[in-house]
Amino acid sequence: MDEQERRRRAHDADVTVWVGKGGVSAVVEELRDQLRERDLVKVKFLRAARGGTTTEDLAAELAEAADAELFETRGNTAVYVR
């Protein structure tokens, strides 16, 4: 899948993982599981999770913890790919 196709699919995808006050560690396994089943997963970082940090920082932290590739962040969402 080329980058343009990936961007189109990311735009159309529904959020399937939400990061809340439990933080990144609460969703690591869920992200791993979803990436086993599909090649693209959209994650929303709720205000309770962001605290004093940025979506980009949290998205990078989750990518590292879940051994996933961060494709892009936009607003309070991030897209991960296998």
Beta strands, then each sheet from edge to edge (+ up, - down):
strand 1: 15-19
strand 2: 40-45
strand 3: 69-74
strand 4: 77-81
sheet 1: 1+ 2+ 4- 3+
end
